Amino acid sequence: MTVSKTDDIKETYEKIKPEIKSRIKDFNEIWEKGDKRIFDEMVFCLFTPQSKAKVCWETVQELKEDNLLLEGCKENISDNIKKVRFRNNKASYLVGAREKFVDEDISLKEKISQFEDQKEAREWIVDNVKGLGYKEASHFLRNIGKGEKLAILDRHILKNLVELGVIDEEPKTLTKKRYLEIEEKMEEFSAELGIPIHHLDLVLWHEETGHIFK
């Protein structure tokens, strides 16, 4: 572990802790707003792989404004998400999720509430929502206030974990086994620092990007 880098993380955390707590409060409030708002976050996380988070969220908002999020066909959605990479696949994922959780009226909130363990909820999401892997499912649960025990291992986080000496190198691919191994190491590091893992995620994101977003 790099001591100076660790000290930097602790110092940054103390500076931005109020902002982090405010953001976590926002996430928790999304859960209270119900299924449609929760579905927005699922679509956002379906869009994020290899695309910028801010662009993905702007795209979700544009789809909502144009009544495409809940009503558009795959072709229309694809035509309207050109700023998102792999838009045809992601339009298909959106429609698939919508057919399951909106058209069939399966309540995401009720379903997720059935799981006492967040990692079990994540397993169910990965198994049942095409387009959401472990990173995206963790991100989704965090964004709806149900992922405070999960690690979101995106490239920003992995890069910082290497610099901090938590892992030796960034993995070229993240299998389930490797994801869970790195998550466990991040949990241990989080405990050593005394920073909750869902706070640490936002600190590392801030270290890499200079801001806190989603």
Contacts in CASP RR format, 6 or more apart in sequence:
PFRMAT RR
TARGET T0000
AUTHOR 0000-0000-0000
METHOD contacts of the structure
MODEL  1
MTVSKTDDIKETYEKIKPEIKSRIKDFNEIWEKGDKRIFDEMVFCLFTPQ
SKAKVCWETVQELKEDNLLLEGCKENISDNIKKVRFRNNKASYLVGAREK
FVDEDISLKEKISQFEDQKEAREWIVDNVKGLGYKEASHFLRNIGKGEKL
AILDRHILKNLVELGVIDEEPKTLTKKRYLEIEEKMEEFSAELGIPIHHL
DLVLWHEETGHIFK
1 164 0 8 1.000
1 165 0 8 1.000
1 166 0 8 1.000
1 189 0 8 1.000
2 163 0 8 1.000
2 164 0 8 1.000
2 165 0 8 1.000
5 163 0 8 1.000
5 164 0 8 1.000
6 164 0 8 1.000
6 193 0 8 1.000
8 207 0 8 1.000
9 164 0 8 1.000
9 193 0 8 1.000
9 195 0 8 1.000
9 200 0 8 1.000
9 203 0 8 1.000
9 204 0 8 1.000
9 207 0 8 1.000
10 193 0 8 1.000
10 195 0 8 1.000
12 203 0 8 1.000
12 206 0 8 1.000
12 207 0 8 1.000
13 20 0 8 1.000
13 193 0 8 1.000
13 195 0 8 1.000
13 199 0 8 1.000
13 200 0 8 1.000
13 203 0 8 1.000
16 202 0 8 1.000
16 203 0 8 1.000
16 206 0 8 1.000
16 212 0 8 1.000
17 199 0 8 1.000
19 212 0 8 1.000
20 199 0 8 1.000
20 202 0 8 1.000
20 203 0 8 1.000
20 212 0 8 1.000
23 202 0 8 1.000
23 212 0 8 1.000
24 145 0 8 1.000
24 148 0 8 1.000
24 198 0 8 1.000
24 199 0 8 1.000
27 142 0 8 1.000
27 143 0 8 1.000
27 144 0 8 1.000
27 145 0 8 1.000
28 145 0 8 1.000
30 37 0 8 1.000
30 38 0 8 1.000
30 41 0 8 1.000
30 143 0 8 1.000
30 144 0 8 1.000
30 145 0 8 1.000
31 38 0 8 1.000
31 109 0 8 1.000
31 144 0 8 1.000
31 145 0 8 1.000
31 146 0 8 1.000
34 109 0 8 1.000
35 101 0 8 1.000
35 102 0 8 1.000
35 107 0 8 1.000
35 108 0 8 1.000
35 109 0 8 1.000
36 70 0 8 1.000
38 108 0 8 1.000
38 109 0 8 1.000
38 144 0 8 1.000
39 69 0 8 1.000
39 97 0 8 1.000
39 98 0 8 1.000
39 101 0 8 1.000
39 102 0 8 1.000
39 108 0 8 1.000
40 60 0 8 1.000
40 64 0 8 1.000
40 69 0 8 1.000
41 140 0 8 1.000
41 143 0 8 1.000
41 144 0 8 1.000
42 97 0 8 1.000
42 101 0 8 1.000
42 108 0 8 1.000
42 129 0 8 1.000
42 132 0 8 1.000
42 140 0 8 1.000
43 60 0 8 1.000
43 63 0 8 1.000
43 69 0 8 1.000
43 94 0 8 1.000
43 97 0 8 1.000
44 53 0 8 1.000
44 56 0 8 1.000
44 57 0 8 1.000
44 60 0 8 1.000
44 140 0 8 1.000
44 143 0 8 1.000
44 214 0 8 1.000
45 132 0 8 1.000
45 136 0 8 1.000
45 137 0 8 1.000
45 139 0 8 1.000
45 140 0 8 1.000
45 143 0 8 1.000
46 90 0 8 1.000
46 93 0 8 1.000
46 94 0 8 1.000
46 97 0 8 1.000
46 129 0 8 1.000
46 131 0 8 1.000
46 132 0 8 1.000
46 136 0 8 1.000
47 56 0 8 1.000
47 59 0 8 1.000
47 60 0 8 1.000
47 81 0 8 1.000
47 84 0 8 1.000
47 90 0 8 1.000
48 56 0 8 1.000
48 136 0 8 1.000
48 139 0 8 1.000
49 85 0 8 1.000
49 86 0 8 1.000
49 131 0 8 1.000
49 135 0 8 1.000
49 136 0 8 1.000
50 85 0 8 1.000
50 86 0 8 1.000
51 83 0 8 1.000
51 84 0 8 1.000
51 85 0 8 1.000
53 213 0 8 1.000
53 214 0 8 1.000
54 213 0 8 1.000
55 83 0 8 1.000
55 84 0 8 1.000
56 84 0 8 1.000
57 213 0 8 1.000
57 214 0 8 1.000
58 83 0 8 1.000
59 80 0 8 1.000
59 81 0 8 1.000
59 83 0 8 1.000
59 84 0 8 1.000
60 69 0 8 1.000
62 80 0 8 1.000
63 69 0 8 1.000
63 77 0 8 1.000
63 80 0 8 1.000
63 81 0 8 1.000
66 80 0 8 1.000
68 76 0 8 1.000
68 77 0 8 1.000
68 80 0 8 1.000
69 94 0 8 1.000
69 98 0 8 1.000
70 98 0 8 1.000
70 102 0 8 1.000
72 95 0 8 1.000
73 95 0 8 1.000
74 91 0 8 1.000
74 92 0 8 1.000
74 94 0 8 1.000
74 95 0 8 1.000
75 91 0 8 1.000
77 91 0 8 1.000
77 94 0 8 1.000
77 95 0 8 1.000
78 87 0 8 1.000
78 88 0 8 1.000
78 91 0 8 1.000
81 87 0 8 1.000
81 90 0 8 1.000
81 91 0 8 1.000
84 90 0 8 1.000
89 131 0 8 1.000
90 131 0 8 1.000
93 129 0 8 1.000
93 130 0 8 1.000
93 131 0 8 1.000
93 132 0 8 1.000
96 130 0 8 1.000
97 129 0 8 1.000
97 130 0 8 1.000
100 106 0 8 1.000
100 128 0 8 1.000
100 129 0 8 1.000
101 107 0 8 1.000
101 108 0 8 1.000
111 124 0 8 1.000
112 121 0 8 1.000
112 141 0 8 1.000
112 144 0 8 1.000
112 146 0 8 1.000
115 121 0 8 1.000
115 124 0 8 1.000
118 141 0 8 1.000
118 146 0 8 1.000
118 147 0 8 1.000
118 148 0 8 1.000
118 149 0 8 1.000
118 150 0 8 1.000
119 149 0 8 1.000
119 150 0 8 1.000
121 141 0 8 1.000
121 146 0 8 1.000
122 134 0 8 1.000
122 137 0 8 1.000
122 138 0 8 1.000
122 141 0 8 1.000
122 150 0 8 1.000
125 132 0 8 1.000
125 137 0 8 1.000
125 140 0 8 1.000
125 141 0 8 1.000
126 132 0 8 1.000
126 133 0 8 1.000
126 134 0 8 1.000
126 137 0 8 1.000
129 137 0 8 1.000
132 140 0 8 1.000
134 153 0 8 1.000
134 174 0 8 1.000
134 176 0 8 1.000
134 179 0 8 1.000
134 180 0 8 1.000
135 152 0 8 1.000
135 153 0 8 1.000
135 154 0 8 1.000
135 174 0 8 1.000
135 179 0 8 1.000
138 147 0 8 1.000
138 150 0 8 1.000
138 151 0 8 1.000
138 152 0 8 1.000
138 153 0 8 1.000
139 152 0 8 1.000
139 154 0 8 1.000
141 147 0 8 1.000
141 150 0 8 1.000
142 148 0 8 1.000
142 150 0 8 1.000
142 152 0 8 1.000
142 198 0 8 1.000
142 201 0 8 1.000
143 214 0 8 1.000
147 198 0 8 1.000
148 196 0 8 1.000
148 197 0 8 1.000
148 198 0 8 1.000
149 197 0 8 1.000
149 198 0 8 1.000
150 183 0 8 1.000
150 197 0 8 1.000
150 198 0 8 1.000
151 157 0 8 1.000
151 182 0 8 1.000
151 183 0 8 1.000
151 186 0 8 1.000
151 187 0 8 1.000
151 197 0 8 1.000
151 201 0 8 1.000
152 201 0 8 1.000
153 174 0 8 1.000
153 179 0 8 1.000
153 182 0 8 1.000
153 183 0 8 1.000
153 186 0 8 1.000
155 170 0 8 1.000
156 204 0 8 1.000
156 205 0 8 1.000
156 208 0 8 1.000
156 209 0 8 1.000
157 186 0 8 1.000
157 201 0 8 1.000
157 204 0 8 1.000
157 205 0 8 1.000
158 167 0 8 1.000
158 170 0 8 1.000
158 171 0 8 1.000
158 182 0 8 1.000
159 170 0 8 1.000
159 208 0 8 1.000
160 204 0 8 1.000
160 207 0 8 1.000
160 208 0 8 1.000
161 167 0 8 1.000
161 182 0 8 1.000
161 185 0 8 1.000
161 186 0 8 1.000
161 189 0 8 1.000
161 204 0 8 1.000
162 168 0 8 1.000
162 169 0 8 1.000
162 170 0 8 1.000
164 189 0 8 1.000
166 185 0 8 1.000
166 186 0 8 1.000
166 189 0 8 1.000
167 182 0 8 1.000
167 185 0 8 1.000
171 178 0 8 1.000
171 182 0 8 1.000
174 182 0 8 1.000
186 197 0 8 1.000
186 200 0 8 1.000
187 197 0 8 1.000
189 200 0 8 1.000
190 196 0 8 1.000
190 197 0 8 1.000
190 200 0 8 1.000
193 200 0 8 1.000
195 203 0 8 1.000
202 212 0 8 1.000
205 212 0 8 1.000
205 213 0 8 1.000
206 212 0 8 1.000
END
